[in-house]
Amino acid sequence: MAVRLLRRWLAALCLLPAGLTAAAAEFRTPSITAVRVEWRAVLDRLRTEIATQPAIASRFTFAGQRRVPAWDPRSTPALVQLNAINASLFAGIGRSPVPVLLPFDTAGYLEGEANGTQLPLSRYQADFRPADLFHAGPSGYDAVFSLQPGAGGGLPSRIFARPVEVQITGSILVYDLADPRGGKGEPVKALASQFPDMRRFIREGYVRYAFTRFGVPYVVSIQCLDSTPRARRLACREAYPIAERFLKALRIAGGQPAQPRHDISSDIVERPTAVSPDFTYYPGGDIIARSSVRRRGGRADFAAYSQIRFPLAKTPTAVRSQSFGSKKSEGGRGVYPWRDNFCESRSFQVGQCAAGFGHQGQDIRPAPCPPNSNSESSCHPRKQAVVAVRDGIVIRSLKQQAATLQINTRNEHIRFRYMHMNPSAMDADGILNGRRVAEGEKIGVVSNYLDFPNGTSYHLHFDIQVFTRDGWIWVNPYTTLIASYERLIRGRGREIGTDPPIAAAVAHALPEAVLRHSAREGREN
């Protein structure tokens, strides 16, 4: 009897609105693929490159010791020697577990050193300046080079106000994203013999050249406009010859075999068991109505891409749109509930948003000052410290209002970008390319820069990029921020519109008569 009643009650519950019985989705870590490096092919290629300069061939030993693991440095003495030679120019190059490809002619450089005719460094780098950034770690390497205006022939006739920056990444880790725009592109005829599988495509504000060499994915990219040239901005077509000059000059500059890696499976994120008395948030993807491009809406993404420290030093804080909604509809002057704004309407390309355009990240705003507080109060937005979310390396040039934090560990290859801080203050504090910062270290204060003072409201824009076979791709940081905030306040937030798991909801909703009948049957049995 009790079983029949229970079945009828469960059937009735299925007819209720979803929000009455659905539980908040579990937060999960990302899934990551680890590639296998073909180091024998690397050594064969290095031997060929060195053979072009007989005068320095004697400095390299290609016969390694037998009976040692393939990842043992003694098995690849030529790579150990190459790393030692180039470490003075590219610090830590031997930490990369993938071959380091750079536009650097090691053999020519050594020959010039040996015969006393060494030229400026740029002459061994296809006229690219000394590296603005080089960082190698357990997941691979990243480098940034720049080309001075008017450097060499075959380039755009227009002279740019600033050097053109070219980025290259090689990674043993590739993030597995549901990416409908991934894997596309066109071949490059001029480079087909050197890079048979190369794809060229424009994505998320960069022209990208993706290829595989020695089993490893590499991507070379230049920030550009997919439109006609502008006075201060490079058009993507103008970037083509610059990127191709860079690619044609690539040679093996270092790297060292490491123990084999294994794929990293997605797992459930550990969150506080204690419930916060006030922290609430809307589900990921639930953006303000009609705030997206062509009203395509947001995108639910339950991945917490990294375990980070929340980027503002103090709590409470708000994650909320700076461009849509009213104060009344979005919680007045309070900080909760939070709301996803990753896919809000912007002119930025965002492949993870249904419309193909979006915000790229999340807007974070400090709590407002209490009524009647003066402008010098410690709660004022311009006094709110912004901190490093992890130990990492800064990517930032002088005068830029954006700073990127690069994380390169055995299990992660990920970037976090901060925007709208005061560039002059960051310059003065040395928040520049290659600066190492520790988790929780102050790197700036909340400000209102958008290429010029007072260009936006006081808030911090925070976003995340992960490395894929299409290069660095923006992903939604909303879930990552929720999880980090919960750790900071030591309390689990409540997702608006969801109740406890269905089993608990059913137990509370069962008619008293069913519960009494079930208990009686239990005693009789």
C-alpha positions as CSV (number, residue, x, y, z in Angstrom):
1,M,0.0,0.0,0.0
2,A,2.7,2.4,1.0
3,V,4.7,1.6,-2.2
4,R,1.7,2.4,-4.3
5,L,1.1,5.7,-2.5
6,L,4.8,6.6,-2.8
7,R,4.7,6.0,-6.5
8,R,1.7,8.2,-7.0
9,W,3.3,11.0,-5.0
10,L,6.5,10.8,-7.0
11,A,4.5,11.0,-10.2
12,A,2.8,14.1,-8.9
13,L,6.1,15.7,-8.0
14,C,7.3,15.2,-11.6
15,L,4.5,17.6,-12.7
16,L,5.8,20.4,-10.4
17,P,7.9,23.2,-11.9
18,A,11.6,22.2,-12.3
19,G,12.8,24.8,-9.8
20,L,10.9,23.1,-7.0
21,T,12.8,19.9,-7.2
22,A,16.0,20.5,-9.1
23,A,19.3,20.7,-7.2
24,A,22.2,23.0,-8.0
25,A,24.6,21.4,-10.5
26,E,27.9,20.0,-9.1
27,F,31.0,22.1,-9.8
28,R,33.7,20.1,-11.6
29,T,37.3,20.4,-12.4
30,P,38.3,20.6,-16.1
31,S,39.3,17.6,-18.2
32,I,42.8,17.9,-19.6
33,T,44.7,15.8,-22.2
34,A,48.4,15.1,-21.9
35,V,50.3,14.7,-25.2
36,R,53.2,12.4,-25.9
37,V,56.4,14.0,-27.2
38,E,58.4,12.4,-30.0
39,W,61.9,13.1,-28.6
40,R,63.7,10.9,-31.1
41,A,62.4,13.1,-33.9
42,V,63.5,16.2,-31.9
43,L,67.1,14.9,-31.8
44,D,67.1,14.1,-35.5
45,R,66.0,17.6,-36.3
46,L,68.5,19.2,-33.9
47,R,71.3,17.2,-35.5
48,T,70.3,18.5,-38.9
49,E,70.2,22.1,-37.7
50,I,73.6,21.8,-36.0
51,A,75.1,20.1,-39.1
52,T,74.7,23.4,-41.1
53,Q,77.4,24.9,-38.9
54,P,80.4,22.4,-38.8
55,A,82.5,24.8,-36.7
56,I,80.3,24.3,-33.6
57,A,79.1,20.7,-34.2
58,S,81.8,19.4,-31.8
59,R,80.0,21.1,-28.9
60,F,77.1,18.6,-29.1
61,T,77.0,15.0,-28.1
62,F,74.1,12.9,-29.7
63,A,74.9,9.5,-28.3
64,G,73.3,9.2,-24.9
65,Q,73.8,6.7,-22.1
66,R,72.0,3.4,-22.5
67,R,70.0,1.7,-19.8
68,V,68.5,4.9,-18.5
69,P,64.9,6.0,-18.9
70,A,64.1,8.1,-21.9
71,W,63.3,11.1,-19.7
72,D,66.6,11.0,-17.9
73,P,68.9,13.9,-19.0
74,R,71.7,11.4,-19.6
75,S,69.8,9.9,-22.5
76,T,69.8,13.3,-24.4
77,P,73.1,15.0,-23.8
78,A,72.7,17.2,-26.8
79,L,69.6,18.8,-25.3
80,V,71.3,19.3,-22.0
81,Q,74.1,21.1,-23.8
82,L,71.7,23.2,-25.9
83,N,69.8,24.2,-22.7
84,A,73.0,25.3,-21.1
85,I,74.0,27.4,-24.1
86,N,70.7,29.2,-24.4
87,A,69.8,29.5,-20.7
88,S,71.6,32.9,-20.5
89,L,69.1,34.3,-23.1
90,F,66.0,32.2,-22.1
91,A,66.1,31.6,-18.4
92,G,64.9,28.2,-17.3
93,I,64.5,26.8,-20.8
94,G,65.4,23.3,-19.7
95,R,62.3,23.2,-17.5
96,S,60.0,22.8,-20.6
97,P,58.8,19.2,-21.1
98,V,58.2,20.0,-24.8
99,P,60.7,21.1,-27.4
100,V,61.1,24.9,-27.2
101,L,60.7,26.4,-30.7
102,L,61.9,30.0,-31.0
103,P,62.9,32.3,-33.9
104,F,66.5,32.0,-32.7
105,D,69.5,30.7,-34.7
106,T,71.6,29.0,-32.0
107,A,74.2,27.7,-34.5
108,G,74.7,31.1,-36.1
109,Y,74.9,32.8,-32.7
110,L,77.6,30.3,-31.5
111,E,79.6,30.6,-34.7
112,G,79.6,34.4,-34.4
113,E,80.8,34.0,-30.8
114,A,83.5,31.6,-31.8
115,N,85.0,33.8,-34.6
116,G,84.5,37.2,-32.9
117,T,81.9,38.5,-35.4
118,Q,78.9,38.3,-33.2
119,L,76.1,40.6,-34.3
120,P,73.3,42.3,-32.3
121,L,70.9,39.6,-30.9
122,S,68.0,40.7,-33.2
123,R,70.1,39.6,-36.2
124,Y,69.9,36.0,-35.0
125,Q,66.1,36.4,-34.4
126,A,64.8,37.4,-37.8
127,D,65.0,41.0,-36.6
128,F,62.7,40.4,-33.6
129,R,63.9,42.1,-30.5
130,P,65.2,40.2,-27.4
131,A,62.3,38.3,-25.9
132,D,59.8,40.5,-24.0
133,L,58.8,37.4,-22.0
134,F,60.0,33.8,-21.8
135,H,58.6,31.5,-19.3
136,A,59.1,27.7,-19.2
137,G,57.6,25.3,-16.7
138,P,56.3,21.8,-16.1
139,S,53.5,22.1,-18.7
140,G,55.4,23.8,-21.5
141,Y,56.5,27.3,-22.4
142,D,55.3,30.7,-23.5
143,A,57.2,33.5,-25.2
144,V,56.5,37.0,-26.4
145,F,58.7,38.7,-29.1
146,S,58.1,42.1,-30.8
147,L,59.1,43.6,-34.1
148,Q,60.2,47.2,-34.2
149,P,58.4,49.5,-36.7
150,G,60.0,49.4,-40.1
151,A,62.1,46.2,-39.4
152,G,63.0,44.7,-42.7
153,G,61.3,44.2,-46.1
154,G,58.2,42.2,-47.0
155,L,56.2,43.8,-44.2
156,P,53.2,46.2,-44.2
157,S,54.2,49.7,-45.5
158,R,52.3,51.3,-42.6
159,I,54.6,52.2,-39.7
160,F,52.9,51.3,-36.4
161,A,53.2,53.5,-33.3
162,R,54.2,50.5,-31.1
163,P,56.1,47.3,-31.8
164,V,54.0,44.3,-33.0
165,E,53.9,41.6,-30.3
166,V,54.0,37.9,-31.4
167,Q,53.2,35.2,-28.9
168,I,54.1,31.5,-29.1
169,T,53.0,28.7,-26.8
170,G,53.9,25.0,-26.8
171,S,52.1,22.8,-24.2
172,I,52.1,19.2,-23.1
173,L,48.6,19.9,-21.6
174,V,45.5,20.6,-23.7
175,Y,42.2,21.6,-22.1
176,D,39.2,19.6,-23.4
177,L,36.5,22.1,-24.1
178,A,33.1,21.7,-25.8
179,D,34.2,24.0,-28.6
180,P,32.0,24.1,-31.7
181,R,34.3,26.7,-33.3
182,G,37.5,24.7,-32.7
183,G,39.6,23.0,-35.2
184,K,38.8,25.3,-38.1
185,G,41.1,27.3,-40.3
186,E,42.8,27.5,-43.7
187,P,46.2,26.2,-44.9
188,V,49.1,28.6,-45.5
189,K,50.7,27.8,-48.8
190,A,53.9,29.7,-48.1
191,L,54.5,27.5,-45.0
192,A,53.1,24.2,-46.2
193,S,56.4,22.4,-46.7
194,Q,57.6,23.4,-43.2
195,F,54.3,23.0,-41.4
196,P,52.1,20.5,-43.3
197,D,49.2,20.6,-40.9
198,M,49.2,24.3,-40.2
199,R,45.8,26.1,-39.8
200,R,45.5,29.9,-40.0
201,F,42.3,31.5,-38.5
202,I,41.1,34.6,-36.8
203,R,39.6,34.0,-33.4
204,E,38.8,36.1,-30.3
205,G,40.8,39.1,-31.4
206,Y,43.9,37.3,-32.7
207,V,45.2,35.8,-35.9
208,R,46.4,32.4,-35.0
209,Y,48.7,29.8,-36.6
210,A,48.2,26.4,-35.1
211,F,50.3,23.4,-35.9
212,T,51.7,20.1,-34.5
213,R,55.4,19.4,-34.3
214,F,57.0,16.3,-32.6
215,G,53.5,15.4,-31.3
216,V,53.1,18.7,-29.5
217,P,50.5,21.5,-30.2
218,Y,52.0,24.9,-30.8
219,V,50.1,28.2,-31.5
220,V,51.6,31.5,-32.8
221,S,49.3,34.5,-32.4
222,I,49.1,38.3,-32.9
223,Q,46.4,40.5,-31.6
224,C,44.7,42.3,-34.4
225,L,41.4,43.7,-35.9
226,D,39.4,41.5,-38.2
227,S,38.5,44.7,-40.2
228,T,40.1,47.6,-42.1
229,P,43.3,49.1,-40.5
230,R,42.9,51.8,-37.9
231,A,45.4,54.5,-36.8
232,R,46.4,52.6,-33.6
233,R,45.4,49.1,-34.4
234,L,46.9,46.4,-36.6
235,A,44.5,44.7,-39.1
236,C,44.8,40.9,-39.2
237,R,45.8,40.9,-42.8
238,E,48.7,43.2,-41.9
239,A,49.8,40.7,-39.3
240,Y,50.1,37.8,-41.8
241,P,53.6,38.6,-43.1
242,I,54.9,39.3,-39.5
243,A,53.6,36.0,-38.2
244,E,55.0,34.2,-41.3
245,R,58.4,35.7,-40.8
246,F,58.4,34.5,-37.2
247,L,57.3,31.0,-38.2
248,K,59.9,30.6,-40.9
249,A,62.6,31.4,-38.4
250,L,61.6,28.8,-35.8
251,R,64.3,26.4,-34.6
252,I,64.8,24.1,-31.7
253,A,66.2,26.2,-28.8
254,G,65.9,23.8,-25.9
255,G,63.6,21.7,-23.7
256,Q,64.1,18.4,-21.9
257,P,62.2,15.1,-21.8
258,A,60.1,14.6,-18.6
259,Q,58.4,11.6,-17.1
260,P,55.3,10.6,-19.1
261,R,52.1,12.4,-18.2
262,H,48.6,11.1,-17.8
263,D,45.4,12.6,-18.8
264,I,43.6,14.5,-16.0
265,S,39.9,13.5,-15.6
266,S,37.2,15.9,-14.5
267,D,36.2,15.5,-10.9
268,I,33.7,17.0,-8.4
269,V,35.1,20.2,-6.7
270,E,35.3,20.1,-2.9
271,R,33.3,22.9,-1.4
272,P,32.6,24.1,2.2
273,T,30.0,22.0,4.1
274,A,28.9,25.0,6.3
275,V,26.3,27.2,4.6
276,S,26.9,30.9,4.3
277,P,24.0,32.9,6.0
278,D,23.9,35.5,3.2
279,F,25.9,34.5,0.1
280,T,23.5,33.8,-2.8
281,Y,24.0,33.6,-6.6
282,Y,22.0,33.0,-9.8
283,P,23.0,29.9,-11.8
284,G,25.8,30.1,-14.3
285,G,24.4,31.1,-17.7
286,D,21.4,32.9,-16.2
287,I,22.3,36.4,-17.4
288,I,20.1,39.4,-17.4
289,A,17.2,39.1,-19.9
290,R,18.0,40.6,-23.3
291,S,21.6,41.4,-22.4
292,S,23.2,39.1,-24.9
293,V,24.0,39.5,-28.6
294,R,20.9,38.7,-30.6
295,R,19.3,37.6,-27.3
296,R,21.0,34.2,-27.6
297,G,21.4,34.1,-23.8
298,G,24.3,32.9,-21.6
299,R,26.1,29.6,-21.3
300,A,26.0,27.3,-18.3
301,D,29.5,26.2,-17.5
302,F,30.0,24.3,-14.2
303,A,33.8,24.0,-14.5
304,A,35.9,25.5,-11.7
305,Y,39.0,25.8,-13.9
306,S,41.4,26.3,-11.1
307,Q,41.5,26.4,-7.3
308,I,42.3,30.1,-6.9
309,R,42.4,32.8,-4.2
310,F,39.5,35.3,-4.8
311,P,41.0,38.3,-6.7
312,L,39.8,41.0,-4.3
313,A,41.4,41.2,-0.8
314,K,38.3,42.1,1.1
315,T,34.8,40.8,1.3
316,P,31.9,41.2,0.7
317,T,32.1,41.8,-3.1
318,A,29.6,41.7,-5.9
319,V,29.8,39.9,-9.3
320,R,27.3,41.9,-11.3
321,S,26.9,43.5,-14.7
322,Q,28.3,47.0,-15.2
323,S,26.2,47.6,-18.3
324,F,22.8,46.1,-17.9
325,G,20.0,45.9,-15.4
326,S,19.0,48.4,-12.7
327,K,20.2,48.6,-9.1
328,K,16.7,47.7,-7.9
329,S,16.4,44.6,-10.1
330,E,19.9,43.5,-9.4
331,G,19.9,43.7,-5.6
332,G,20.0,47.5,-4.9
333,R,23.2,48.6,-3.2
334,G,23.9,45.2,-1.7
335,V,26.4,42.7,-3.1
336,Y,24.2,39.6,-3.3
337,P,22.9,37.8,-5.3
338,W,25.7,37.4,-7.8
339,R,24.9,37.1,-11.5
340,D,26.8,35.7,-14.5
341,N,27.8,38.3,-17.1
342,F,30.2,36.3,-19.3
343,C,28.0,36.3,-22.4
344,E,26.7,39.8,-22.1
345,S,26.6,41.9,-25.3
346,R,30.0,43.2,-26.3
347,S,32.0,43.5,-29.5
348,F,34.5,40.9,-28.3
349,Q,34.5,37.5,-30.0
350,V,33.9,34.7,-27.4
351,G,33.6,31.3,-28.9
352,Q,32.1,29.8,-25.7
353,C,29.0,32.1,-26.1
354,A,26.1,31.0,-28.4
355,A,26.1,34.3,-30.3
356,G,29.9,34.2,-30.8
357,F,30.3,37.5,-29.0
358,G,30.4,38.3,-25.3
359,H,32.1,40.0,-22.4
360,Q,35.0,37.5,-22.0
361,G,35.0,37.7,-18.2
362,Q,33.2,38.8,-15.1
363,D,32.8,42.2,-13.5
364,I,33.6,42.3,-9.8
365,R,32.7,45.3,-7.6
366,P,33.6,46.0,-4.0
367,A,30.9,46.5,-1.5
368,P,29.6,50.0,-1.4
369,C,30.5,52.3,1.5
370,P,28.0,52.7,4.3
371,P,25.8,55.9,4.1
372,N,27.5,59.1,5.2
373,S,31.0,57.8,4.9
374,N,33.5,60.2,3.4
375,S,35.5,59.7,0.2
376,E,38.6,58.9,2.1
377,S,37.0,55.9,3.9
378,S,38.9,52.6,3.7
379,C,35.8,51.1,2.0
380,H,36.1,53.4,-1.0
381,P,36.5,51.4,-4.3
382,R,39.8,53.0,-5.2
383,K,41.3,51.7,-2.0
384,Q,40.3,48.1,-2.5
385,A,43.3,45.9,-3.1
386,V,43.5,43.5,-6.1
387,V,45.6,40.4,-5.4
388,A,47.2,37.5,-7.3
389,V,44.9,34.5,-7.4
390,R,47.9,32.1,-7.6
391,D,51.7,32.0,-7.6
392,G,52.6,33.0,-11.2
393,I,54.3,35.1,-13.7
394,V,53.0,38.5,-14.9
395,I,52.5,39.2,-18.6
396,R,52.2,42.9,-19.1
397,S,54.1,45.7,-21.0
398,L,54.5,49.3,-20.0
399,K,51.4,51.5,-20.0
400,Q,49.0,48.6,-20.5
401,Q,45.9,48.7,-18.3
402,A,45.5,44.9,-18.4
403,A,47.7,42.5,-16.5
404,T,47.8,38.7,-17.1
405,L,48.9,36.1,-14.6
406,Q,50.4,33.0,-16.2
407,I,50.2,29.7,-14.3
408,N,52.5,26.9,-15.5
409,T,52.5,23.8,-13.3
410,R,52.5,20.0,-13.8
411,N,48.7,19.9,-13.9
412,E,47.8,23.4,-15.2
413,H,48.5,25.8,-18.1
414,I,46.1,28.6,-17.5
415,R,45.9,32.5,-17.5
416,F,44.0,35.0,-15.4
417,R,43.6,38.6,-16.7
418,Y,42.9,41.7,-14.7
419,M,41.6,44.9,-16.3
420,H,40.8,48.5,-15.4
421,M,43.6,49.1,-12.8
422,N,45.7,52.2,-13.0
423,P,48.6,51.6,-15.5
424,S,50.9,54.2,-14.1
425,A,50.6,52.7,-10.6
426,M,51.3,49.2,-12.0
427,D,54.3,50.5,-13.9
428,A,55.7,52.1,-10.7
429,D,55.2,48.9,-8.8
430,G,57.0,46.8,-11.3
431,I,53.9,44.7,-12.4
432,L,55.6,44.0,-15.7
433,N,56.6,41.1,-18.0
434,G,58.4,38.3,-16.0
435,R,57.5,39.6,-12.5
436,R,56.9,36.7,-10.1
437,V,54.1,37.2,-7.7
438,A,52.8,35.0,-4.8
439,E,49.2,34.1,-4.2
440,G,47.5,36.8,-2.2
441,E,50.2,39.4,-3.1
442,K,48.8,42.9,-3.9
443,I,49.2,43.8,-7.6
444,G,47.0,46.9,-7.8
445,V,43.7,48.5,-6.6
446,V,40.2,48.6,-8.1
447,S,40.1,51.5,-10.6
448,N,38.2,52.9,-13.6
449,Y,40.6,52.8,-16.5
450,L,39.5,51.8,-20.0
451,D,42.5,53.1,-22.1
452,F,42.1,56.4,-20.3
453,P,41.1,57.6,-16.8
454,N,37.4,57.5,-15.9
455,G,36.7,55.3,-18.9
456,T,34.4,53.0,-16.9
457,S,33.0,52.6,-13.4
458,Y,35.0,51.5,-10.5
459,H,35.3,47.7,-10.8
460,L,37.6,44.8,-11.7
461,H,37.2,42.9,-14.9
462,F,38.5,39.3,-14.3
463,D,38.8,36.6,-16.9
464,I,40.3,33.2,-17.6
465,Q,42.0,31.6,-20.6
466,V,43.0,28.0,-21.0
467,F,45.3,26.4,-23.7
468,T,43.7,24.4,-26.5
469,R,44.7,23.3,-30.0
470,D,43.3,26.7,-31.1
471,G,45.5,28.5,-28.6
472,W,44.4,30.5,-25.6
473,I,40.6,30.5,-25.4
474,W,38.4,32.5,-23.0
475,V,36.2,30.4,-20.7
476,N,33.6,31.5,-18.1
477,P,35.2,32.3,-14.7
478,Y,31.8,32.5,-12.9
479,T,31.9,29.0,-11.3
480,T,35.7,29.4,-10.5
481,L,34.9,32.7,-8.7
482,I,32.0,31.2,-6.7
483,A,34.2,28.3,-5.5
484,S,37.0,30.7,-4.6
485,Y,34.7,33.0,-2.7
486,E,33.2,30.2,-0.8
487,R,36.7,29.1,0.4
488,L,37.5,32.7,1.4
489,I,34.3,33.2,3.5
490,R,34.3,29.5,4.6
491,G,30.7,29.1,3.7
492,R,28.8,27.6,0.8
493,G,26.5,29.9,-1.2
494,R,22.9,29.1,-2.1
495,E,22.0,29.0,-5.8
496,I,18.8,30.9,-6.3
497,G,16.0,28.8,-7.9
498,T,17.2,25.5,-6.6
499,D,16.3,23.4,-3.5
500,P,18.1,20.6,-1.8
501,P,18.5,17.3,-3.8
502,I,15.3,15.6,-4.9
503,A,15.5,12.8,-2.4
504,A,15.5,15.2,0.5
505,A,12.8,17.3,-1.1
506,V,10.6,14.2,-1.6
507,A,11.1,13.1,2.1
508,H,9.9,16.5,3.3
509,A,7.0,16.6,0.8
510,L,5.5,13.1,1.5
511,P,2.0,13.2,3.0
512,E,2.0,12.3,6.7
513,A,-0.3,9.4,6.0
514,V,2.2,7.8,3.7
515,L,5.0,8.2,6.3
516,R,2.8,6.7,9.1
517,H,1.8,3.8,6.9
518,S,5.4,3.1,5.9
519,A,6.6,3.2,9.5
520,R,3.8,0.8,10.6
521,E,4.7,-1.7,7.9
522,G,8.3,-1.5,9.0
523,R,7.4,-2.4,12.6
524,E,5.2,-5.3,11.5
525,N,8.0,-6.8,9.4
